[in-house]
């Protein structure tokens, strides 16, 4: 990542708004923006996602593993605005299992890049499938997009759901079991945060398959 070019672009962007910042204020804003974008929001470009799954152990069974509601924040490559939510991941081990905390690290590396939600969902599935060769892997991602929030306030509660599966995901009804577990956890979470008098959570929108 070229921080010099980034700073030059940010300078032109701020100047184009003609807001009359003095030099001291503008430099402080530029410092904050450069640190945020290069050091946080797009930090995933400096890391290898496969390295996140380096901690592995021999699998003792083919029992499925589910990791629910891993939080993430990413930047939409179409609008450069954030979208955020939760990722749930399930897989049927082949010969190896991976350290559970490393799944969160993988999500963090891939999400701190410019993304489309569909692409992010598929990338998470691809890296897990290629790295540890599970029998099957499923990824379920639900997010709210700030491009929708900013332009259409009435859609502030709208969620986009994407799924991606790799391998023999019909093995042992894995796909159905995975979605049942994910939806059960998601609905419980919604009901827990529902306003008083709310009679239940609204169903998820239709799936948009990322792969």
C-alpha positions in Angstrom: 0.0 0.0 0.0 1.4 3.4 -1.0 0.8 5.7 1.9 2.3 8.7 0.1 -0.2 8.4 -2.8 -3.0 7.8 -0.3 -2.2 11.0 1.6 -2.0 13.0 -1.7 -5.4 11.6 -2.6 -6.9 12.4 0.7 -5.5 15.9 0.6 -7.1 16.5 -2.8 -10.4 15.1 -1.5 -10.4 17.4 1.5 -9.4 20.4 -0.6 -12.2 19.7 -3.1 -14.8 20.2 -0.4 -13.6 23.8 0.2 -14.4 23.7 3.9 -11.7 26.2 4.9 -9.7 24.1 7.2 -6.5 25.8 8.4 -3.2 23.9 7.8 -2.9 22.6 11.3 -6.5 21.2 11.3 -6.0 19.7 7.8 -2.8 17.9 8.8 -4.4 16.4 11.9 -7.4 15.2 9.8 -5.0 13.7 7.2 -3.0 11.9 9.9 -6.1 10.4 11.4 -7.5 9.3 8.0 -4.2 7.8 6.9 -3.8 5.8 10.1 -7.4 4.6 10.0 -7.4 3.5 6.4 -3.9 2.0 6.1 -3.6 0.7 9.6 -7.1 -0.5 10.4 -9.7 -0.6 7.6 -7.5 -1.9 4.9 -4.8 -3.6 7.0 -5.8 -7.1 5.6 -3.8 -6.4 2.4 -0.6 -6.7 4.4 -1.4 -10.2 5.7 -1.7 -13.6 4.2 -5.2 -15.1 5.0 -3.8 -18.7 4.8 -1.4 -18.0 7.6 -4.3 -17.4 9.9 -5.0 -21.2 9.7 -1.5 -22.4 10.5 -2.5 -23.8 13.9 -3.9 -27.3 13.2 -4.4 -30.6 14.9 -5.3 -34.0 13.7 -9.0 -34.6 13.5 -10.3 -37.5 15.6 -13.7 -37.6 14.0 -15.9 -36.3 11.2 -18.3 -34.6 13.6 -19.1 -31.1 12.3 -17.7 -27.9 13.9 -19.8 -24.7 14.0 -18.5 -21.2 14.9 -21.3 -18.7 15.2 -21.5 -14.9 15.1 -17.9 -13.8 14.4 -18.2 -10.0 14.2 -16.6 -8.1 11.3 -16.4 -4.7 9.7 -15.5 -4.3 6.0 -15.4 -1.6 3.4 -17.7 -1.8 0.3 -15.6 -1.6 -2.9 -18.4 0.1 -4.7 -19.0 3.0 -2.3 -16.1 3.0 0.1 -18.6 2.9 3.0 -18.6 0.2 5.7 -20.8 -2.8 6.0 -20.8 -4.8 9.2 -22.3 -7.9 10.8 -21.6 -11.4 11.7 -20.1 -14.5 10.0 -21.0 -18.1 11.0 -18.9 -20.9 9.7 -19.3 -24.7 9.8 -17.2 -27.5 8.5 -16.9 -31.3 8.5 -13.2 -32.1 9.3 -11.2 -34.2 6.9 -7.8 -35.0 8.4 -7.3 -31.8 10.3 -9.1 -29.3 12.5 -8.0 -25.7 13.0 -7.6 -23.6 16.1 -11.0 -21.9 16.7 -9.5 -18.4 17.4 -7.8 -18.6 14.1 -11.1 -18.6 12.3 -11.7 -15.2 13.8 -8.3 -14.1 12.6 -9.1 -15.3 9.1 -12.4 -13.3 9.1 -10.5 -10.2 10.3 -7.8 -10.4 7.6 -10.3 -10.9 4.7 -12.8 -8.4 6.0 -10.2 -5.6 6.4 -10.0 -5.2 2.6 -12.3 -3.7 -0.1 -15.1 -6.2 -0.5 -18.4 -7.1 -1.9 -20.4 -9.2 0.6 -20.8 -12.0 -1.9 -17.1 -12.1 -2.6 -16.1 -12.0 1.1 -18.4 -14.9 1.9 -16.9 -17.0 -1.0 -13.3 -16.0 0.0 -13.7 -17.2 3.6 -15.1 -20.6 2.3 -12.3 -20.9 -0.3 -9.5 -20.3 2.2 -10.8 -22.8 4.7 -11.5 -25.4 2.0 -8.0 -25.0 0.4 -6.1 -24.8 3.7 -7.5 -27.7 5.7 -9.3 -29.8 3.1 -12.5 -30.4 5.0 -15.2 -32.8 3.7 -17.4 -29.7 3.5 -17.5 -26.1 4.6 -20.3 -23.6 4.8 -20.2 -19.8 5.4 -23.2 -17.7 6.4 -22.8 -13.9 6.5 -25.4 -11.4 7.5 -24.7 -7.6 7.3 -26.0 -4.1 7.3 -24.7 -1.8 4.6 -24.1 1.9 5.3 -24.7 2.8 1.7 -28.3 1.7 2.3 -28.5 3.3 5.7 -27.3 6.7 4.4 -29.4 6.8 1.3 -32.6 5.0 2.4 -33.2 5.7 6.1 -36.3 3.5 6.0 -34.1 0.5 5.3 -31.9 1.0 8.4 -32.9 -2.4 9.7 -32.5 -4.2 6.4 -30.0 -7.1 6.4 -28.3 -8.8 3.5 -27.6 -12.5 3.9 -25.1 -14.5 1.7 -24.1 -18.1 1.9 -21.3 -20.1 0.3 -20.6 -23.9 0.4 -17.7 -26.0 -0.7 -17.0 -29.7 -0.9 -19.5 -32.5 -0.3 -22.0 -30.3 1.6 -24.8 -32.9 1.2 -22.7 -35.3 3.2 -24.7 -36.2 6.3 -27.2 -33.4 5.6 -24.5 -31.0 6.6 -26.0 -28.0 4.7 -29.4 -28.4 6.3 -27.9 -28.9 9.8 -25.6 -25.9 9.4 -28.4 -23.6 8.3 -30.6 -24.9 11.1 -27.9 -24.1 13.7 -27.2 -20.7 12.2 -30.8 -19.6 12.0 -31.5 -20.8 15.5 -28.7 -18.7 16.9 -29.6 -15.7 14.8 -33.3 -15.7 15.7 -32.4 -16.1 19.4 -30.2 -13.1 19.2 -32.9 -11.0 17.5 -35.5 -11.9 20.1 -33.1 -11.0 22.9 -32.7 -7.5 21.5 -36.3 -7.0 20.4 -38.1 -4.0 21.8 -40.7 -4.6 24.6 -43.9 -6.0 23.1 -42.2 -7.3 20.0 -43.8 -10.6 19.1 -40.9 -12.1 17.4 -38.1 -11.6 14.9 -38.8 -11.1 11.2 -37.5 -13.8 9.0 -34.2 -13.4 7.1 -34.3 -12.1 3.6 -33.8 -14.6 0.8 -30.3 -16.1 0.5 -28.0 -14.6 -2.0 -25.5 -17.4 -2.6 -21.9 -16.3 -2.8 -20.7 -19.6 -4.2 
